[in-house]
Amino acid sequence: MAERLLAPDEPGPAIVRPGRADSPLVLVTDHAGNAIPRALGDLGLGIEDRQRHIAWDIGIAGLAEALAERLGAPLVRQRYSRLVIDCNRDPARSDAIPELSDGSAIPGNAGLAGGDREARIAEIHVPYHAAIAEALTVPPNPPILVALHSFTPAMNGFARPWHAGVLHDLGDKRFSDAVLAGLRERIDAPVGDNEPYAMDGIDFTVPHHCYAANRPYAEIEIRQDLIATADGQRGWADLLAEVLAAALSQARLDA
């Protein structure tokens, strides 16, 4: 095993905001932060790349904090950049620590030795998901997992028309279906059903914490230009609080 990745004075990956004991929702944000452990320097990247969407989900931390406050829900958000290790990928996948992302090479990720890769898994990926698992043990049972992400307005030269999207695949989809319907009722703009991304086996967080347990979930994507400002984050937090509350009553999860 390589030397430890995080120095003793560096914080762990999970930022946990407690919620009400009776909250039926647990919020998570896998790509909320863009911090890089000191031992990794800047991963060989300039400041522009470290602030781009390749490094984090722009706007999602502020939206998630505002939404957690409105709902009284616990929130687990990830502190370190997805370029250090992507906590929404199986750590065994090669792209969990990408060497290239949306046209930018990541020099600090090139040709990692096994021990260096293991350190990122052990000190960032594993404890972050342990924090989610702990949050999901709080009653009521089963709590619903709401994974929050944001997506870039354009990718590979193509503009993305969706304002939001809901991702889903296996397991109990009643809640995610109700969230999708609620967003479409309230937004006069395209809302994607497994768009702009599909939950097609690449995602890790929802499958890992929800499928085997048949836990209700929703993975929500918001376009980054809509939540780049504090006003946008607050506005979307208000909307999502309304949508999630309605989905709780409409999904008939006690049936």
Contacts in CASP RR format, 6 or more apart in sequence:
PFRMAT RR
TARGET T0000
AUTHOR 0000-0000-0000
METHOD contacts of the structure
MODEL  1
MAERLLAPDEPGPAIVRPGRADSPLVLVTDHAGNAIPRALGDLGLGIEDR
QRHIAWDIGIAGLAEALAERLGAPLVRQRYSRLVIDCNRDPARSDAIPEL
SDGSAIPGNAGLAGGDREARIAEIHVPYHAAIAEALTVPPNPPILVALHS
FTPAMNGFARPWHAGVLHDLGDKRFSDAVLAGLRERIDAPVGDNEPYAMD
GIDFTVPHHCYAANRPYAEIEIRQDLIATADGQRGWADLLAEVLAAALSQ
ARLDA
1 115 0 8 1.000
1 118 0 8 1.000
1 119 0 8 1.000
1 122 0 8 1.000
2 113 0 8 1.000
2 114 0 8 1.000
2 115 0 8 1.000
2 116 0 8 1.000
2 118 0 8 1.000
2 119 0 8 1.000
3 39 0 8 1.000
3 119 0 8 1.000
4 119 0 8 1.000
4 123 0 8 1.000
5 37 0 8 1.000
5 39 0 8 1.000
5 40 0 8 1.000
5 119 0 8 1.000
5 120 0 8 1.000
5 123 0 8 1.000
5 124 0 8 1.000
6 12 0 8 1.000
6 37 0 8 1.000
6 39 0 8 1.000
6 123 0 8 1.000
6 124 0 8 1.000
7 37 0 8 1.000
7 38 0 8 1.000
7 39 0 8 1.000
10 37 0 8 1.000
10 38 0 8 1.000
11 79 0 8 1.000
12 79 0 8 1.000
12 123 0 8 1.000
12 124 0 8 1.000
12 127 0 8 1.000
13 78 0 8 1.000
13 79 0 8 1.000
13 80 0 8 1.000
13 87 0 8 1.000
13 123 0 8 1.000
13 124 0 8 1.000
13 125 0 8 1.000
13 127 0 8 1.000
13 128 0 8 1.000
13 131 0 8 1.000
14 76 0 8 1.000
14 77 0 8 1.000
14 78 0 8 1.000
14 79 0 8 1.000
14 127 0 8 1.000
14 128 0 8 1.000
14 130 0 8 1.000
14 131 0 8 1.000
14 132 0 8 1.000
15 32 0 8 1.000
15 75 0 8 1.000
15 76 0 8 1.000
15 77 0 8 1.000
15 78 0 8 1.000
15 79 0 8 1.000
16 74 0 8 1.000
16 75 0 8 1.000
16 76 0 8 1.000
16 131 0 8 1.000
16 135 0 8 1.000
17 65 0 8 1.000
17 68 0 8 1.000
17 74 0 8 1.000
17 75 0 8 1.000
17 76 0 8 1.000
17 77 0 8 1.000
18 74 0 8 1.000
19 68 0 8 1.000
19 72 0 8 1.000
19 73 0 8 1.000
19 74 0 8 1.000
19 75 0 8 1.000
20 72 0 8 1.000
20 73 0 8 1.000
21 138 0 8 1.000
21 139 0 8 1.000
22 139 0 8 1.000
22 140 0 8 1.000
23 71 0 8 1.000
23 72 0 8 1.000
23 73 0 8 1.000
23 74 0 8 1.000
23 138 0 8 1.000
23 143 0 8 1.000
24 140 0 8 1.000
24 143 0 8 1.000
24 144 0 8 1.000
24 248 0 8 1.000
25 71 0 8 1.000
25 73 0 8 1.000
25 143 0 8 1.000
25 144 0 8 1.000
25 146 0 8 1.000
25 244 0 8 1.000
25 248 0 8 1.000
26 73 0 8 1.000
26 74 0 8 1.000
26 75 0 8 1.000
26 76 0 8 1.000
26 132 0 8 1.000
26 135 0 8 1.000
26 136 0 8 1.000
26 138 0 8 1.000
26 143 0 8 1.000
26 144 0 8 1.000
26 145 0 8 1.000
26 146 0 8 1.000
27 64 0 8 1.000
27 67 0 8 1.000
27 68 0 8 1.000
27 71 0 8 1.000
27 73 0 8 1.000
27 74 0 8 1.000
27 75 0 8 1.000
27 76 0 8 1.000
27 146 0 8 1.000
27 148 0 8 1.000
28 75 0 8 1.000
28 76 0 8 1.000
28 77 0 8 1.000
28 132 0 8 1.000
28 135 0 8 1.000
28 145 0 8 1.000
28 146 0 8 1.000
28 147 0 8 1.000
28 148 0 8 1.000
28 205 0 8 1.000
29 57 0 8 1.000
29 60 0 8 1.000
29 61 0 8 1.000
29 64 0 8 1.000
29 75 0 8 1.000
29 76 0 8 1.000
29 77 0 8 1.000
29 78 0 8 1.000
29 147 0 8 1.000
29 148 0 8 1.000
29 149 0 8 1.000
30 57 0 8 1.000
30 78 0 8 1.000
30 82 0 8 1.000
30 86 0 8 1.000
30 87 0 8 1.000
30 88 0 8 1.000
30 128 0 8 1.000
30 147 0 8 1.000
30 149 0 8 1.000
30 205 0 8 1.000
31 56 0 8 1.000
31 57 0 8 1.000
31 60 0 8 1.000
31 78 0 8 1.000
31 82 0 8 1.000
31 86 0 8 1.000
31 87 0 8 1.000
31 88 0 8 1.000
31 149 0 8 1.000
31 150 0 8 1.000
32 56 0 8 1.000
32 57 0 8 1.000
32 60 0 8 1.000
32 61 0 8 1.000
32 64 0 8 1.000
32 77 0 8 1.000
32 78 0 8 1.000
32 79 0 8 1.000
33 56 0 8 1.000
33 57 0 8 1.000
33 61 0 8 1.000
33 77 0 8 1.000
33 78 0 8 1.000
33 79 0 8 1.000
33 80 0 8 1.000
33 81 0 8 1.000
34 50 0 8 1.000
34 51 0 8 1.000
34 55 0 8 1.000
34 56 0 8 1.000
34 80 0 8 1.000
34 81 0 8 1.000
35 79 0 8 1.000
35 80 0 8 1.000
35 81 0 8 1.000
36 42 0 8 1.000
36 43 0 8 1.000
36 50 0 8 1.000
36 80 0 8 1.000
36 81 0 8 1.000
36 83 0 8 1.000
36 84 0 8 1.000
37 80 0 8 1.000
37 84 0 8 1.000
40 84 0 8 1.000
40 108 0 8 1.000
42 50 0 8 1.000
43 50 0 8 1.000
43 81 0 8 1.000
43 83 0 8 1.000
43 84 0 8 1.000
43 106 0 8 1.000
43 107 0 8 1.000
43 108 0 8 1.000
43 109 0 8 1.000
44 106 0 8 1.000
44 107 0 8 1.000
44 108 0 8 1.000
45 55 0 8 1.000
45 83 0 8 1.000
45 104 0 8 1.000
45 106 0 8 1.000
45 107 0 8 1.000
49 55 0 8 1.000
49 104 0 8 1.000
50 81 0 8 1.000
52 102 0 8 1.000
52 104 0 8 1.000
53 102 0 8 1.000
53 150 0 8 1.000
53 151 0 8 1.000
53 152 0 8 1.000
53 224 0 8 1.000
54 82 0 8 1.000
54 83 0 8 1.000
54 101 0 8 1.000
54 102 0 8 1.000
54 104 0 8 1.000
55 81 0 8 1.000
55 82 0 8 1.000
55 83 0 8 1.000
56 81 0 8 1.000
56 82 0 8 1.000
57 82 0 8 1.000
57 148 0 8 1.000
57 149 0 8 1.000
57 150 0 8 1.000
57 151 0 8 1.000
57 224 0 8 1.000
58 150 0 8 1.000
58 152 0 8 1.000
58 224 0 8 1.000
58 227 0 8 1.000
58 228 0 8 1.000
59 150 0 8 1.000
59 224 0 8 1.000
59 227 0 8 1.000
59 228 0 8 1.000
59 233 0 8 1.000
60 148 0 8 1.000
60 149 0 8 1.000
60 150 0 8 1.000
60 222 0 8 1.000
60 227 0 8 1.000
61 77 0 8 1.000
62 227 0 8 1.000
62 230 0 8 1.000
62 233 0 8 1.000
63 148 0 8 1.000
63 150 0 8 1.000
63 222 0 8 1.000
63 227 0 8 1.000
63 232 0 8 1.000
63 233 0 8 1.000
63 236 0 8 1.000
63 237 0 8 1.000
63 240 0 8 1.000
64 75 0 8 1.000
64 77 0 8 1.000
64 148 0 8 1.000
65 75 0 8 1.000
65 77 0 8 1.000
66 233 0 8 1.000
66 234 0 8 1.000
66 235 0 8 1.000
66 237 0 8 1.000
67 73 0 8 1.000
67 75 0 8 1.000
67 148 0 8 1.000
67 236 0 8 1.000
67 237 0 8 1.000
67 240 0 8 1.000
67 241 0 8 1.000
68 74 0 8 1.000
68 75 0 8 1.000
69 237 0 8 1.000
70 237 0 8 1.000
70 238 0 8 1.000
70 241 0 8 1.000
71 241 0 8 1.000
71 244 0 8 1.000
71 245 0 8 1.000
73 146 0 8 1.000
74 135 0 8 1.000
74 138 0 8 1.000
76 128 0 8 1.000
76 131 0 8 1.000
76 132 0 8 1.000
76 135 0 8 1.000
78 87 0 8 1.000
78 124 0 8 1.000
78 128 0 8 1.000
80 124 0 8 1.000
82 88 0 8 1.000
83 98 0 8 1.000
83 101 0 8 1.000
83 106 0 8 1.000
83 109 0 8 1.000
84 97 0 8 1.000
84 120 0 8 1.000
84 124 0 8 1.000
85 91 0 8 1.000
85 96 0 8 1.000
85 97 0 8 1.000
85 120 0 8 1.000
85 121 0 8 1.000
85 124 0 8 1.000
85 125 0 8 1.000
86 95 0 8 1.000
86 96 0 8 1.000
86 97 0 8 1.000
86 98 0 8 1.000
87 124 0 8 1.000
87 125 0 8 1.000
87 128 0 8 1.000
87 129 0 8 1.000
87 204 0 8 1.000
87 205 0 8 1.000
88 147 0 8 1.000
88 149 0 8 1.000
88 203 0 8 1.000
88 204 0 8 1.000
88 205 0 8 1.000
89 95 0 8 1.000
89 96 0 8 1.000
89 202 0 8 1.000
89 203 0 8 1.000
89 204 0 8 1.000
90 96 0 8 1.000
90 204 0 8 1.000
91 121 0 8 1.000
91 125 0 8 1.000
93 202 0 8 1.000
96 125 0 8 1.000
97 109 0 8 1.000
97 112 0 8 1.000
97 117 0 8 1.000
97 120 0 8 1.000
98 106 0 8 1.000
98 109 0 8 1.000
99 105 0 8 1.000
99 106 0 8 1.000
99 109 0 8 1.000
99 110 0 8 1.000
99 111 0 8 1.000
100 106 0 8 1.000
102 152 0 8 1.000
102 155 0 8 1.000
102 156 0 8 1.000
129 205 0 8 1.000
129 208 0 8 1.000
129 209 0 8 1.000
132 145 0 8 1.000
132 205 0 8 1.000
132 209 0 8 1.000
133 209 0 8 1.000
135 143 0 8 1.000
136 142 0 8 1.000
136 143 0 8 1.000
136 145 0 8 1.000
136 209 0 8 1.000
136 215 0 8 1.000
142 213 0 8 1.000
142 214 0 8 1.000
142 215 0 8 1.000
142 216 0 8 1.000
143 215 0 8 1.000
144 175 0 8 1.000
144 215 0 8 1.000
144 216 0 8 1.000
144 217 0 8 1.000
144 218 0 8 1.000
144 248 0 8 1.000
144 253 0 8 1.000
145 205 0 8 1.000
145 206 0 8 1.000
145 209 0 8 1.000
145 210 0 8 1.000
145 215 0 8 1.000
145 216 0 8 1.000
145 217 0 8 1.000
145 218 0 8 1.000
146 217 0 8 1.000
146 218 0 8 1.000
146 219 0 8 1.000
146 220 0 8 1.000
146 244 0 8 1.000
147 205 0 8 1.000
147 206 0 8 1.000
147 217 0 8 1.000
147 218 0 8 1.000
147 219 0 8 1.000
147 220 0 8 1.000
148 220 0 8 1.000
148 222 0 8 1.000
149 219 0 8 1.000
149 220 0 8 1.000
149 221 0 8 1.000
149 222 0 8 1.000
150 221 0 8 1.000
150 222 0 8 1.000
150 223 0 8 1.000
150 224 0 8 1.000
150 227 0 8 1.000
151 160 0 8 1.000
151 196 0 8 1.000
151 197 0 8 1.000
151 221 0 8 1.000
151 222 0 8 1.000
151 223 0 8 1.000
151 224 0 8 1.000
152 160 0 8 1.000
152 223 0 8 1.000
152 224 0 8 1.000
153 159 0 8 1.000
153 160 0 8 1.000
153 223 0 8 1.000
153 224 0 8 1.000
153 225 0 8 1.000
154 160 0 8 1.000
155 196 0 8 1.000
160 196 0 8 1.000
160 223 0 8 1.000
161 189 0 8 1.000
161 190 0 8 1.000
162 189 0 8 1.000
162 190 0 8 1.000
162 191 0 8 1.000
162 192 0 8 1.000
162 195 0 8 1.000
162 196 0 8 1.000
162 221 0 8 1.000
162 223 0 8 1.000
163 187 0 8 1.000
163 189 0 8 1.000
163 190 0 8 1.000
163 191 0 8 1.000
163 222 0 8 1.000
163 223 0 8 1.000
163 226 0 8 1.000
164 183 0 8 1.000
164 187 0 8 1.000
164 191 0 8 1.000
164 192 0 8 1.000
164 220 0 8 1.000
164 221 0 8 1.000
164 222 0 8 1.000
164 223 0 8 1.000
165 180 0 8 1.000
165 183 0 8 1.000
165 191 0 8 1.000
165 192 0 8 1.000
165 193 0 8 1.000
165 195 0 8 1.000
165 196 0 8 1.000
165 220 0 8 1.000
165 221 0 8 1.000
165 222 0 8 1.000
166 176 0 8 1.000
166 179 0 8 1.000
166 180 0 8 1.000
166 183 0 8 1.000
166 191 0 8 1.000
166 192 0 8 1.000
166 193 0 8 1.000
166 194 0 8 1.000
166 218 0 8 1.000
166 219 0 8 1.000
166 220 0 8 1.000
166 221 0 8 1.000
167 176 0 8 1.000
167 194 0 8 1.000
167 197 0 8 1.000
167 198 0 8 1.000
167 199 0 8 1.000
167 203 0 8 1.000
167 206 0 8 1.000
167 219 0 8 1.000
167 220 0 8 1.000
167 221 0 8 1.000
168 176 0 8 1.000
168 177 0 8 1.000
168 180 0 8 1.000
168 194 0 8 1.000
168 199 0 8 1.000
168 217 0 8 1.000
168 218 0 8 1.000
168 219 0 8 1.000
169 194 0 8 1.000
169 198 0 8 1.000
169 199 0 8 1.000
169 200 0 8 1.000
169 201 0 8 1.000
169 203 0 8 1.000
169 206 0 8 1.000
169 207 0 8 1.000
170 207 0 8 1.000
170 211 0 8 1.000
171 210 0 8 1.000
171 211 0 8 1.000
171 214 0 8 1.000
172 210 0 8 1.000
172 214 0 8 1.000
172 215 0 8 1.000
172 216 0 8 1.000
172 217 0 8 1.000
172 253 0 8 1.000
174 216 0 8 1.000
174 251 0 8 1.000
174 252 0 8 1.000
174 253 0 8 1.000
175 216 0 8 1.000
175 217 0 8 1.000
175 218 0 8 1.000
175 247 0 8 1.000
175 248 0 8 1.000
175 251 0 8 1.000
175 253 0 8 1.000
176 216 0 8 1.000
176 217 0 8 1.000
176 218 0 8 1.000
176 219 0 8 1.000
177 251 0 8 1.000
178 246 0 8 1.000
178 247 0 8 1.000
178 250 0 8 1.000
178 251 0 8 1.000
179 218 0 8 1.000
179 220 0 8 1.000
179 243 0 8 1.000
179 244 0 8 1.000
179 247 0 8 1.000
180 191 0 8 1.000
180 192 0 8 1.000
180 193 0 8 1.000
181 250 0 8 1.000
182 243 0 8 1.000
182 246 0 8 1.000
182 247 0 8 1.000
183 191 0 8 1.000
183 239 0 8 1.000
183 243 0 8 1.000
184 191 0 8 1.000
186 239 0 8 1.000
186 242 0 8 1.000
186 243 0 8 1.000
187 239 0 8 1.000
196 221 0 8 1.000
197 221 0 8 1.000
199 206 0 8 1.000
199 207 0 8 1.000
199 219 0 8 1.000
201 207 0 8 1.000
203 219 0 8 1.000
205 219 0 8 1.000
206 217 0 8 1.000
206 219 0 8 1.000
209 215 0 8 1.000
209 217 0 8 1.000
210 216 0 8 1.000
210 217 0 8 1.000
216 251 0 8 1.000
216 253 0 8 1.000
218 244 0 8 1.000
218 247 0 8 1.000
220 240 0 8 1.000
222 236 0 8 1.000
226 232 0 8 1.000
226 236 0 8 1.000
227 233 0 8 1.000
227 236 0 8 1.000
END
